[in-house]
Amino acid sequence: MKAKEFDKKFDDGEEDILEDLDLSTIKKPNQEQKRVNVDFPVWMIESLDKEAGRLGVTRQSIIKVWLAERIEQQASVNKAMVRI
């Protein structure tokens, strides 16, 4: 199928375009995973587990979320410093 045909099918919204896509090859950008090992003190693991349990998520999830928040926060600070 040509791109123009696909675009028209999508724009018209009358037909399901999913049948025209190969969903087995879909990847989210910047989502490739790499395993790392990190040693934490026992008190930190206990605190992480307690908070993860309170939120109903896994320890790994809470670590990822908190790290992502901190990285975004630091990027904002660095961006602001560049403007000064």
Secondary structure, 3 states (H helix, E strand, C coil): CCHHHHHHHHHHCCCCCHHHCCHHHCCCCCCCCCCCCCCCCHHHHHHHHHHHHHHCCCHHHHHHHHHHHHHHHHHHHHHHHHHC
